[in-house]
Amino acid sequence: MLASFLIFFRESLEASMICSIMLAYLKQIGRRDRFKDVWIGIWSAVAVAVIGGVVVFSTLRNYDGSDLQTKIEGTTYFIACGVLTYMTFWMKKQGKNLKNELHAKMNAAISTGSIFAIALIAFITVGREGLETVVFMIAIAFHTNPSMLAMGAAVGVLAGLILSYVIYVLGKRINLKHFFDVMGTLLMLFAAGLLADGIEDFQQLGWLPGEHALWNTTSILSEDSTFGDILHSFFGYADNPTALQVIFYVCFIAIVVWLFWRNSTNKFNSQQTLGD
């Protein structure tokens, strides 16, 4: 549940903030009549993502417990780690100019006179987040009860939408730079956990060496316990990790977190607001 919450929280927050920029700009230039185009694009993307996610999830469940499951799961862990890392750095780099870029795209779309142009921008924006969500969910689908998965997703989406609204309303009074720096760091820790899980699956398949655990803290704090699940979901905690898992986990965090914080001049402008 916690993993699905974090995934849906992050993706819904990013998608809703971008859509808020689009709606705010249309309001600013007096084109409220094009609001419906944005909503058409949003709900079309949501529908495609939900249908695609259900199909993928249902199909993968048929291979639960098989070697194919481990292969798909392990591969997806690595892909999800790469996508999450790339998108976090991309948002850090492009976030400062994202609003201006969206405004330019909106102006170009309006100038075409097409009723689908703005809807397409919203569809691609939300659809990208939906695709990322499906990839991330594949990585945890085999180990999560469907009802818990759905509950975490629902709470995550709700929390993301609420926080996006708060940021939209109180943008001038909160420090967005600090918020996104902290969020990015947490996502890097989450990505490190995905990397370690992928290594574990590949070791089980015999594709990577060293299955011997460095330690076993199951009796002290099991991953299956509530607190252990929280630590595993957010920080990649493992109760019996291998040497390869520990090495890659530590190196990944040391490198990417240092790179993320290295250049403070590229961080989000704390005075940037969505409604300007």
Backbone as a ProteinNet text record, in pm:
[ID]
protein_1_A
[PRIMARY]
MLASFLIFFRESLEASMICSIMLAYLKQIGRRDRFKDVWIGIWSAVAVAVIGGVVVFSTLRNYDGSDLQTKIEGTTYFIACGVLTYMTFWMKKQGKNLKNELHAKMNAAISTGSIFAIALIAFITVGREGLETVVFMIAIAFHTNPSMLAMGAAVGVLAGLILSYVIYVLGKRINLKHFFDVMGTLLMLFAAGLLADGIEDFQQLGWLPGEHALWNTTSILSEDSTFGDILHSFFGYADNPTALQVIFYVCFIAIVVWLFWRNSTNKFNSQQTLGD
[TERTIARY]
82.3	0	85.5	190.7	275	347.8	394.4	464	370.2	248.3	152.5	111.3	102	70.9	176.5	303.8	412.8	415.3	395.1	396.6	284.3	161.5	47.1	49.4	103.5	115.8	207.4	321.9	420.4	365.4	308.8	263.5	142	46.6	-71.9	-35.7	60.6	105.3	166.4	255.1	321.7	222.5	135.5	38.5	-59.4	-109.7	-208.1	-146.7	-19.6	45.7	63.8	101.5	118.6	-15.3	-120.1	-252.6	-301.6	-264.8	-301.6	-237	-112.7	-44.1	-121.2	-167.7	-241.3	-372.4	-447.8	-576.3	-557.6	-455.3	-429	-392.9	-317.9	-278	-398.5	-483.6	-604	-692.3	-700	-776.2	-711.8	-579.5	-504.8	-525	-532.8	-546.8	-692.8	-784.1	-925.8	-981.7	-926.7	-976.6	-1034.1	-1125.9	-1191.9	-1270.2	-1306.2	-1381.3	-1300.4	-1167.9	-1084.2	-1054.9	-1115	-1098.3	-1141	-1252.1	-1305.7	-1206.8	-1125.2	-1024.9	-921.4	-880.8	-784.4	-843.2	-968.9	-1032.2	-1054.1	-1083.2	-1096.9	-965.5	-855.7	-724.6	-690.3	-721.9	-691	-765.5	-897.6	-977.3	-953	-918.8	-883.9	-756.7	-658.3	-532	-553	-635.7	-664.5	-731.2	-827.8	-898.5	-803	-716.2	-619.7	-524.9	-477.2	-383.6	-449.4	-574.1	-644.6	-670.2	-720.5	-747.2	-618.2	-513.4	-384.6	-329.1	-341.3	-291.5	-364.7	-498.2	-578.2	-541.7	-525.9	-490.1	-353.7	-255.7	-120.3	-119.2	-186.2	-189.4	-255.5	-369	-440.8	-358.3	-287.9	-205.5	-88.8	-21.2	95.5	58.6	-60.9	-104.8	-111.9	-129.2	-135.9	-2.2	106.3	240.5	297	209.7	252.9	324	445.4	521.7	610.9	609	688.6	822	912.9	1040.1	1017.1	914	883	846	775.4	741.7	868.8	964.6	1089.1	1164.8	1163.8	1231.9	1166.5	1033.4	960.9	977.9	963.2	972.7	1111	1215.8	1351.4	1383.4	1344.5	1368.2	1294.3	1170.6	1090.2	1148	1205.4	1270.2	1379.5	1462.7	1571.7	1517.5	1414.8	1355	1292.7	1218.5	1152.9	1255	1364.9	1471.8	1528.8	1554.8	1609.6	1513.9	1386	1285.9	1266.8	1256	1235	1352.8	1473.6	1593.2	1600.1	1576.5	1580.9	1476.8	1351.8	1245.4	1266.9	1326.8	1354.3	1457.9	1563.3	1666	1611.7	1527.4	1468.5	1380.9	1298.2	1210.5	1291.1	1400.4	1486.5	1548.1	1588.7	1654.5	1555.4	1441.8	1346.9	1236.2	1222.3	1109.8	1101.8	1217.4	1219.2	1161.5	1179.2	1131.2	1005.4	955.4	842.7	719.9	693.9	575.2	582.7	697.2	713	700.7	755.6	746	601.6	528.3	387.3	307.1	338	269.4	293.3	415.5	448.1	370.8	363.9	288.8	140.2	88.7	-52.3	-81.4	6.8	-11.8	-11.8	81.4	89	-36.5	-85.8	-205.6	-328.1	-340.3	-454.4	-450.7	-330.9	-317	-356.7	-350.8	-388.8	-539	-614.2	-759.4	-819.1	-735.8	-783.6	-843.3	-955.2	-1018.5	-945.2	-854.9	-783.4	-642.8	-590.9	-451.6	-423.6	-506.9	-486.3	-514	-617.2	-649	-531.5	-461.7	-347.6	-233.5	-209.9	-104.9	-136.2	-261.8	-302.2	-295.1	-335.9	-333.7	-191.8	-98.8	40.9	100.4	69.2	123.5	77.2	-53.2	-108.2	-77.6	-79.8	-50.6	90.2	185.6	323.2	331.5	262.4	260.4	190.7	85.3	14.8	101.3	179.9	269.9	375.9	431.4	530.4	468.3	345	277.1	260.5	220.7	203.8	336.1	444.9	577	613.4	592.1	624.9	537.7	410.5	319.1	350.9	404.6	444.3	547.3	634.6	743.2	693.4	574.8	525.8	398.9	349.3	220.1	218.6	330.1	332.7	333.7	376.7	392.7	288.9	189.6	91.7	-48.6	-123.9	-263.8	-340	-422.1	-492.6	-572.5	-639.1	-718.5	-629	-513.5	-419.1	-356.3	-333	-277.9	-372.7	-502.1	-602.9	-620	-615.9	-631.4	-515.7	-393.8	-277.7	-282.5	-327.5	-337.8	-439.7	-556.1	-662	-618.1	-557.5	-511	-398.6	-309.6	-199.6	-247.5	-345.6	-401.3	-468.8	-547.3	-616.7	-517.3	-413.3	-311.8	-239.1	-208.4	-140.7	-224.7	-355.4	-445	-461.4	-474	-489.1	-364.7	-246.8	-122.9	-102.9	-139.6	-128.4	-216.2	-336.4	-427	-370.2	-313.8	-254.1	-139	-54.8	57.5	6.4	-100.9	-158.9	-212.4	-281.2	-342.8	-240.6	-145.5	-50.4	89.1	98.3	228.6	323.4	273.5	360.1	409.3	346.2	380.3	453.1	487	561.8	688.1	787.6	915.7	915.5	885.6	877.1	1013	1120.1	1253.3	1281.3	1255.8	1280.6	1190	1065.1	970.6	1018.2	1055.9	1096.7	1234.3	1319.2	1447.9	1427.1	1340.3	1312.2	1242.7	1143.5	1072.9	1168.5	1258.6	1355.3	1447.9	1491.7	1579.5	1508.4	1383	1305.1	1286	1264.3	1247	1376.4	1490.2	1617.5	1636.5	1594	1600.9	1507.9	1390.8	1295.7	1353.9	1418.8	1481.1	1593.2	1668.9	1776.2	1719.2	1603.4	1537.4	1493.6	1443.6	1405.3	1526.6	1639.4	1762.6	1804.2	1799.2	1836.7	1742.4	1613.4	1516.5	1540.9	1577.5	1607.8	1729	1830.9	1950.8	1914.6	1828.4	1786.1	1717.7	1628.5	1559.6	1656.6	1750.2	1846.8	1941.5	1969.3	2050.9	1974.4	1845.4	1763	1758.6	1765.7	1765.6	1902.8	2006.1	2141.3	2209.3	2149.2	2205.9	2312.8	2311.2	2412.5	2468.9	2596.7	2659.4	2626.7	2657.1	2653.5	2516.9	2457.2	2326.6	2336.4	2457.9	2474.1	2443.5	2357.8	2318.3	2428.5	2449.8	2549.2	2502.2	2373.7	2315.6	2169	2109.9	1968.5	1904.1	1823.4	1757.1	1606.7	1568.5	1426.4	1363.2	1436.6	1382.7	1371.7	1448.7	1446.2	1346.2	1357	1267.3	1247.5	1139.8	1109.9	1051.3	1079.8	1021	869.6	818.4	674.8	600.2	673.6	609.1	567.5	480.3	430.9	544.1	627.6	738.2	842.2	867	961.3	914	782.7	725.4	740.9	723.2	741.1	885.3	979.7	1121.1	1159.1	1103.4	1134.7	1076.6	954.4	887.7	955.8	995	1049	1201.5	1269.3	1415.3	1486.3	1411.9	1474.3	1531	1480.5	1529.9	1512.1	1616.6	1610.8	1658.3	1585.2	1623.9	1733.3	1758.2	1869.7	1934.1	1996.3	2053.6	2184.1	2212.1	2340.1	2442.7	2568.3	2675.2	2654.5	2612.5	2592.4	2480.4	2374.2	2265.1	2312.9	2386.7	2434.2	2529.2	2621.4	2719.6	2650.4	2559.2	2491.3	2398.1	2333.7	2243.1	2320.4	2429.8	2509.5	2571.9	2628.4	2692.2	2590.1	2472.7	2368.2	2327.7	2300.2	2259.3	2370.1	2493.1	2604.9	2622.5	2609.7	2633.2	2516.3	2394.2	2281.5	2237.2	2242.6	2204.7	2305.9	2434.6	2537.3	2514.6	2485.8	2459.8	2334.6	2234.9	2108.4	2125.5	2209	2228.1	2349.6	2424.4	2552.5	2539.7	2444.9	2436	2306.1	2310.4	2189.3	2131.1	2210.1	2159.9	2060.3	2056.6	1963	1833	1819.2	1698.4	1582.1	1464.5	1345.7	1354.5	1307.8	1298.6	1189	1225.7	1130.3	1012.9	1028.6	920	830.2	862	782	646.4	541.4	406.9	338.8	235.6	167.1	72	27.7	-76.7	-25.9	104.1	156.9	150.2
-121	0	125.7	126.6	245.1	275.7	169.8	190.2	249.6	195.4	247.8	390.4	418.9	555.6	653.5	619.3	708.7	730.8	623.7	633.9	724	696.6	774	917.1	935.9	1071	1154.7	1099	1173.2	1204.6	1104	1122.7	1214.7	1199.7	1285.5	1429.4	1447.7	1582.7	1652.2	1582.4	1642.9	1673.2	1577	1596.1	1708.8	1712	1814.1	1953.3	1963.5	2094.1	2147.5	2058.9	2101.2	2142.4	2064.7	2099.3	2230	2255.3	2381	2499.6	2480.4	2585.9	2616.9	2511.6	2529.3	2603.4	2561.4	2624.7	2769	2792	2927.3	3020.9	2969.6	3054	3086.9	2988.3	3013.9	3118.5	3110.3	3209	3346.2	3350.1	3476	3547.9	3473	3534.7	3543.7	3513.3	3527	3421.2	3301	3192.5	3078	3112.5	3009.7	2911.8	2956.5	2869.3	2746.9	2750.8	2636.3	2544.4	2574.9	2486.7	2344.1	2334.7	2201.5	2118.9	2184.6	2111.8	2046.8	2122.1	2067.5	1946.8	1959.1	1849	1727.1	1749.2	1636.5	1559.7	1634	1570	1496.8	1558.5	1497.3	1366.2	1368.8	1248.7	1140.3	1179.2	1078.7	1005.2	1080.3	1019.5	930.4	976.2	895.8	764.9	772.3	651.5	552.3	601.6	514.4	450.9	531.1	480	374.2	398.4	302.9	172.3	181.6	60.7	-16	55.7	-9.3	-73.6	-3.3	-57.7	-183.3	-183.4	-301.1	-420.5	-396.6	-505.4	-563.3	-476	-521.8	-594.7	-537.4	-596.5	-734.2	-744.9	-872.6	-977.8	-936.7	-1030.8	-1081.9	-992.2	-1031.2	-1120.7	-1103.9	-1186.6	-1334.6	-1362.5	-1501.5	-1572.8	-1496.4	-1555.6	-1546.3	-1521.8	-1507.8	-1634	-1616.5	-1729	-1799.6	-1757.7	-1823.4	-1751.7	-1817.8	-1753.6	-1630.8	-1639	-1525.3	-1403.7	-1428.3	-1318.5	-1251	-1331.7	-1276.9	-1199.6	-1250.8	-1183.1	-1048	-1050.8	-926.8	-827.3	-878.9	-794.9	-730.3	-811.8	-760.1	-656.8	-686.8	-592.8	-461.7	-474.4	-354.9	-270.3	-334.8	-259.7	-168.6	-223.7	-144.8	-31.7	-63.7	38.5	149.2	109.1	207.3	295	235	311.7	415	373.3	464.2	576.7	541.3	641.8	742.1	692	780	874.7	822	905	1011.6	969.4	1063.5	1173.8	1135.6	1234.5	1330.2	1281.2	1368.9	1474.8	1432.1	1527.5	1619.8	1564	1645.3	1754.5	1718.3	1817.1	1923.1	1883.6	1979.1	2078.4	2027.9	2112.4	2198.5	2136.9	2206.1	2277	2245.9	2299.8	2451.2	2516.8	2662.7	2723.7	2655.3	2707.4	2636.6	2541.6	2459.9	2544.4	2641.8	2724.7	2803.5	2863	2939.2	2849.9	2728.9	2635.5	2594	2569.7	2534.2	2649.7	2771.1	2888.6	2900.3	2875.6	2882.6	2776.8	2656.7	2549.1	2583.4	2642.7	2680.4	2787.8	2886.3	2991.5	2933.3	2841.7	2778	2696.4	2627	2544.7	2630.7	2742	2831.4	2893.4	2928	2993.3	2902.2	2771.6	2678.9	2676.8	2712.3	2710.2	2572.1	2471.7	2333.8	2310.7	2239.1	2209.9	2098.3	2029.9	1918.2	1955	2069.2	2104	2113.3	2186.8	2200.6	2069	1998.4	1867.9	1771.9	1782.1	1694.1	1723.5	1851.4	1887.5	1827.1	1842.2	1786.4	1634.3	1574.4	1427.8	1374	1436.3	1391.7	1411.6	1525.1	1554.9	1453.4	1432.6	1338.3	1194.8	1169.4	1034.2	989.5	1082.3	1048.5	1005.8	1079.4	1042.4	908.4	884.8	757.5	641.3	661.2	556.1	525.5	629.6	608.9	531.4	565.8	498.3	350.3	315.8	174.6	99.8	162	98.2	74.2	175.9	161.4	55.7	50.1	-44.3	-188.7	-211.4	-347	-400.1	-310.1	-350.5	-399	-354.5	-394.5	-478.6	-502.9	-570.6	-710.4	-783.8	-922.8	-937.1	-833.9	-845.2	-765.6	-712.4	-628.3	-682.2	-690.1	-730.5	-628.9	-674.3	-581	-474.6	-512.8	-414.7	-310.3	-353.8	-260.8	-171.3	-229.3	-153.7	-40.9	-75.9	22.8	129.3	87.2	182.5	281.9	230.5	318.5	414.9	365	449.6	560.9	525.7	624.5	733	691.9	788.4	874.4	813.2	886.6	992.8	956.4	1052.6	1167.5	1133.7	1237.1	1331.7	1275.6	1358	1446.2	1390.8	1467.6	1584	1559.2	1664.8	1773.8	1733.2	1831.5	1918.8	1854.7	1931	2022.5	1975	2058.4	2182.5	2164.5	2278.2	2376.8	2323.7	2409	2490.2	2423.7	2493.4	2600.4	2568	2662.6	2786.7	2765.5	2875.9	2955.5	2884.2	2948.6	2960.8	2954.5	2951.6	3061.6	3182	3294.7	3286.6	3200.1	3196.1	3068.9	2984.7	2864.2	2857.2	2790.9	2779.7	2654.3	2671.2	2556.9	2490.9	2570.7	2514.2	2406.8	2438.2	2342.3	2220.6	2244.5	2133.8	2033.9	2083.5	1993.5	1932.4	2001.9	1942.8	1822.2	1838.3	1728.1	1614.2	1646.7	1544	1468	1540.2	1475.6	1382	1423.1	1337.9	1210.7	1222.1	1103.9	1009.6	1066	983.5	911.6	974.6	908	788.6	802.8	690.9	578.8	616	517.6	446	521.8	462.9	367.2	401.4	313	180.4	185.9	63.3	-22.2	41.5	-32.1	-100.7	-30	-86.9	-210.4	-201.4	-314.6	-432.7	-404.7	-512	-580.1	-500.9	-558.5	-649.9	-607.7	-690.7	-821.5	-813.9	-934.8	-1034.4	-985.2	-1074	-1138.3	-1060.7	-1114.7	-1214	-1193.9	-1291.4	-1421.9	-1413.1	-1532.9	-1612.4	-1542.4	-1608.4	-1663.3	-1626	-1668.6	-1581.3	-1466.9	-1375.9	-1285.3	-1270.3	-1192.5	-1277.8	-1260.8	-1343.9	-1296	-1381	-1342.1	-1339.6	-1456.7	-1462.4	-1465.2	-1478.6	-1489.4	-1355.5	-1358.9	-1236.5	-1189.4	-1058.8	-1001.3	-1009	-991.4	-1002.1	-1042.2	-1077.1	-1114.4	-1055	-952.9	-885	-912.8	-1026.5	-1061.2	-1069.5	-1127.9	-1143.6	-1010.7	-912.3	-780.1	-687.8	-679.3	-593.9	-655.9	-728.2	-794.1	-695	-718.3	-635.3	-650.1	-763	-788.5	-717.3	-664.3	-589.8	-452.1	-387.2	-255.6	-154.3	-144.6	-48.9	-89.7	-221.1	-269.6	-239.8	-250.4	-220.1	-72.6	12.5	156.5	187.6	129.2	152.5	97.7	-18.8	-77.9	7.2	55.2	133.3	267.2	334	468.8	474.3	380.2	388	262.9	162.6	43.1	-50.9	-44.4	-133	-279.7	-360	-505	-575.3	-680.3	-748.6	-853	-893	-986.2	-956.3	-839.7	-798.3	-870.3	-880.2	-935.9	-823.9	-862	-761.9	-673.7	-735.2	-659.9	-557.3	-596	-502.1	-382.5	-410.1	-303	-209.4	-266.7	-186	-92.7	-148.2	-66.6	35.4	-3.8	87.8	208.6	183	290.9	378.5	316	392.6	476.7	419.1	492.1	616.9	599.4	713.5	818.3	773.3	866.7	950.2	886.1	956	1045.4	988.7	1066	1176.6	1152.5	1258.6	1372.6	1338.9	1443.1	1523.8	1455.3	1524.7	1611.5	1560.9	1633.1	1764.2	1760.9	1878.9	1962.8	1916.7	1979.9	2126.1	2155.4	2290.1	2355.9	2432.7	2494	2600.1	2650.7	2755.6	2702.2	2568.9	2511	2467.3	2492.1	2448	2541.9	2498.8	2578.5	2713.8	2816.2	2949.1	2947.7	2983.9	2974.1	3070.6	3168.1	3263.5	3229.4	3120.4	3084.8	3034.8	3079.5	3034.9	2983.7	2904.9	2844.3	2941.7	3037.6	3122.4	3247.2	3273.1	3396.2	3389.4
0	0	0	82.3	94	-35.9	-104.2	-231	-335.2	-344.6	-442	-405.2	-275.1	-231.2	-279.9	-258.4	-296.5	-447	-523.7	-669.4	-718.8	-674.6	-722.4	-668.6	-549.3	-494.7	-582.3	-615.5	-694.7	-833.7	-901.3	-1038.4	-1045.4	-952.8	-954.8	-920.6	-830.7	-794.9	-915.5	-984.3	-1099.5	-1210.7	-1241.8	-1349.4	-1317	-1193.7	-1156.8	-1154	-1113.8	-1112.7	-1254.6	-1346.3	-1485.4	-1545.5	-1517.2	-1567.5	-1505.4	-1380.8	-1315.3	-1385.8	-1430.1	-1505.2	-1632.8	-1700.7	-1825.8	-1802	-1700.8	-1672.1	-1625.8	-1543.5	-1494.3	-1609.4	-1706.5	-1818.8	-1907.3	-1931.4	-2010.5	-1941.7	-1810	-1733.6	-1745.9	-1742	-1747.7	-1880	-1989.5	-2121.9	-2165.9	-2074.6	-2105	-2196.9	-2192.4	-2278.3	-2194.3	-2105.9	-2025.5	-2112.7	-2232.7	-2322.7	-2365.1	-2344.9	-2382.1	-2263	-2148.2	-2032.2	-2065.9	-2140.3	-2171	-2251.1	-2335	-2413.4	-2322	-2218.4	-2122.5	-2051	-2007.5	-1934.8	-2023.7	-2150.7	-2244.2	-2253	-2265.4	-2272	-2144.2	-2029.5	-1900	-1882.3	-1899.9	-1874.5	-1978.6	-2100.9	-2202.2	-2162.3	-2114.1	-2070.6	-1949	-1854.4	-1735	-1774.4	-1867	-1911	-1976.6	-2063.9	-2131.6	-2030.7	-1934.6	-1833.6	-1745.4	-1703.9	-1618	-1691.7	-1814.5	-1893.1	-1918.5	-1958.3	-1982.4	-1857.3	-1744.1	-1617.9	-1576	-1591.8	-1555.1	-1642.3	-1771.9	-1864.1	-1828.9	-1807.7	-1774.2	-1640.8	-1541.4	-1407.8	-1411.2	-1480.7	-1488.9	-1561.1	-1665.5	-1742.1	-1658.9	-1589.5	-1510.6	-1393.4	-1339.9	-1227.6	-1266	-1394.6	-1440.7	-1426.5	-1412.2	-1403	-1261.4	-1164.4	-1025.4	-977.2	-922.9	-869.5	-969.6	-1094.7	-1198.4	-1218.9	-1293.6	-1328.4	-1415.3	-1500	-1586.3	-1502	-1391.9	-1301.1	-1251.7	-1207.5	-1153.7	-1261.1	-1384	-1494.3	-1524.6	-1534.5	-1563.2	-1449.1	-1328.3	-1209.5	-1196.9	-1210.2	-1198	-1304.2	-1428.6	-1538	-1514.2	-1466.5	-1441.8	-1329.5	-1228.5	-1120.6	-1176.3	-1264.7	-1322.4	-1409.8	-1490.3	-1576	-1491.6	-1388.1	-1301.2	-1230.1	-1185.7	-1121.2	-1217.6	-1341.8	-1441.5	-1476.9	-1497.9	-1533.8	-1420.9	-1298.4	-1183.9	-1163.8	-1178.1	-1162.7	-1271.3	-1395.8	-1507.8	-1491.6	-1458.5	-1449	-1331.8	-1223.3	-1109.2	-1146.3	-1216.2	-1259.6	-1368.3	-1456.6	-1563.1	-1504.2	-1405.7	-1344	-1270.1	-1208.3	-1138.3	-1236.4	-1352.2	-1451.4	-1528.5	-1567.9	-1654	-1577.3	-1448.1	-1372.9	-1374.1	-1370.3	-1365.8	-1492.4	-1606.1	-1733.9	-1782.1	-1702.1	-1746.3	-1776.3	-1689.9	-1708.9	-1839	-1867.4	-1991	-2113.9	-2104.7	-2216.5	-2241.1	-2132.8	-2147.1	-2205.3	-2162.3	-2215.5	-2366	-2408.8	-2551.6	-2629.9	-2575.2	-2641.4	-2648.4	-2540.9	-2538.1	-2642.9	-2654.6	-2754.7	-2895.1	-2919.6	-3051.4	-3079.1	-2976.9	-2993.7	-3022.3	-2950	-2969.8	-3108.7	-3155.4	-3285.9	-3401.3	-3381.2	-3488.5	-3510.8	-3406.5	-3418	-3403.1	-3385.6	-3372.2	-3233.8	-3229.4	-3100.7	-3027.4	-3099.4	-3038.2	-2990.8	-3032.3	-3004.4	-2854.5	-2782.2	-2638	-2567.3	-2612.6	-2553.6	-2569.2	-2681.7	-2706.6	-2609.9	-2580.9	-2484.9	-2348.4	-2304.5	-2174.9	-2176.3	-2288	-2299.3	-2288.5	-2359.6	-2356.8	-2218	-2156	-2022.9	-1919.6	-1911.8	-1814.4	-1855.8	-1986.3	-2034.6	-2001.5	-2005.4	-1968.9	-1823.2	-1737.7	-1595.8	-1575.9	-1654.1	-1644.3	-1687.2	-1793.6	-1840.7	-1736.4	-1676.5	-1570.3	-1454.2	-1420.4	-1309.7	-1337.4	-1460.3	-1496.8	-1483.3	-1529.6	-1519.1	-1373.2	-1289.4	-1147.1	-1080.2	-1120.4	-1056.9	-1093.8	-1214	-1252.6	-1154.1	-1108.9	-1019.4	-883.8	-842.7	-710.3	-717.5	-838.7	-854.1	-795.4	-807.6	-764.1	-612.6	-541.2	-396.6	-318.1	-387	-319.6	-340	-231.8	-240.9	-325.6	-423	-511.2	-437.5	-328.1	-253.6	-187.6	-133.5	-72.9	-179.2	-297	-409.1	-447.3	-458.9	-496.9	-388.8	-262.8	-152.8	-149.7	-163.5	-165.3	-281.9	-398.7	-517.1	-495.9	-440.7	-419.2	-321.3	-211.2	-111.3	-169.1	-248	-309	-406	-490.2	-585.2	-511	-409.4	-331.8	-265.3	-204	-137.9	-238.8	-356.7	-460.1	-509.6	-528.9	-575.4	-469.9	-344.2	-236.2	-224.7	-226.6	-214.2	-333.9	-452.3	-571.4	-558.6	-505.4	-486.1	-384.2	-276.4	-173.2	-231.9	-311.9	-375.4	-471.4	-544.3	-639.6	-568.2	-455.5	-382.1	-301.4	-239.4	-148.6	-208.2	-339.7	-404.9	-362.4	-340.7	-304.6	-160.6	-80.8	61.7	103.1	7.7	41.8	-43.2	8.7	-59.9	-146.4	-275	-365.5	-385.7	-378.7	-398.1	-294.2	-169.1	-61.6	-74	-111	-125	-229.5	-348	-454.8	-429.5	-355.9	-318.3	-227.1	-127.8	-34.9	-107.7	-191.2	-267.2	-358.2	-424.2	-512.1	-437.8	-319.5	-238.6	-195.6	-153.3	-114.5	-232.9	-350.2	-469.4	-506.5	-480.7	-505.9	-412.5	-287.7	-193.2	-237.8	-287.1	-338.8	-460.1	-549	-667.7	-629.6	-525	-477.6	-430.1	-364.8	-321.4	-438.8	-545.4	-666	-728	-729.8	-783.7	-704.9	-572.7	-487.4	-507.5	-524.1	-547.6	-681.8	-782.6	-912.8	-907.4	-833.7	-816.3	-746.8	-645.9	-573.7	-667.5	-753.6	-847.6	-945.9	-997.1	-1093.1	-1026.8	-899.2	-826.2	-806.3	-782.8	-768.8	-898.5	-1010.7	-1141.5	-1178.4	-1101.9	-1132.7	-1235.4	-1265.4	-1365.2	-1305.1	-1173.8	-1102.7	-989.5	-957.5	-853.3	-712.1	-614.7	-473.8	-410.2	-386.4	-321.3	-168.8	-114.9	30.1	97.4	200.1	270.7	364.7	368.7	459.5	604.2	625.7	759.3	746.1	858.4	860.4	985.4	964.5	1076.8	1077.7	1017.2	1010.5	1148.8	1244	1379.2	1453	1409.6	1473.9	1404.5	1272.4	1194.2	1056.2	1040	913.7	813.7	685.9	580.8	576.9	627.5	625.3	737.7	836.2	944.4	893.7	967.6	925.5	912.3	1015.5	1011.2	907.8	896.3	796.2	655.6	633.8	502.8	470.1	572	551.9	512.2	586	556.4	419.5	384.3	254	141.3	158.5	54.4	30.4	138.3	125.2	116.3	179.9	186.3	135.3	87.6	33.2	137.5	260.4	366.8	328.8	355.3	332.3	458.5	500.5	624.1	603.9	478.3	451.4	315.9	302.3	174	142	12.9	-30.5	-40.4	-54.7	-65.4	-187.9	-298.9	-422.6	-405.8	-337.2	-311.5	-229.8	-124.8	-36.9	-110.9	-188.3	-261.5	-360.7	-440.5	-540.8	-475.6	-367	-296.8	-244.3	-174.7	-115.5	-223.8	-326.7	-434.9	-510.4	-535.1	-606.9	-529.6	-400.5	-318.4	-311.1	-288.9	-275.9	-402.4	-518	-644.9	-683.2	-688	-740.4	-645.1	-514.9	-421	-426.3	-440.4	-453.8	-581.2	-691.7	-817.2	-807	-735.9	-723.5	-646.7	-543.9	-459.9	-500.9	-599.2	-632.8	-672.5	-757.7	-813.4	-770.3	-666.1	-610.7	-702.7	-796.4	-884.5	-984.8	-1002.2	-1097.4	-1032.7	-903.6	-834.6	-865.5	-826.4	-852.2	-783.7	-852.3	-793.3	-687.2	-564.8	-453.9	-468.5	-556.2	-572.4	-690	-763.8	-879.8	-834.8	-898.8	-865.4	-990	-969.1	-1081.9	-1150.2	-1077.7	-1133.8	-1201.2	-1198.9	-1258.3	-1410.4
[MASK]
++++++++++++++++++++++++++++++++++++++++++++++++++++++++++++++++++++++++++++++++++++++++++++++++++++++++++++++++++++++++++++++++++++++++++++++++++++++++++++++++++++++++++++++++++++++++++++++++++++++++++++++++++++++++++++++++++++++++++++++++++++++++++++++++++++++++++++++++++++

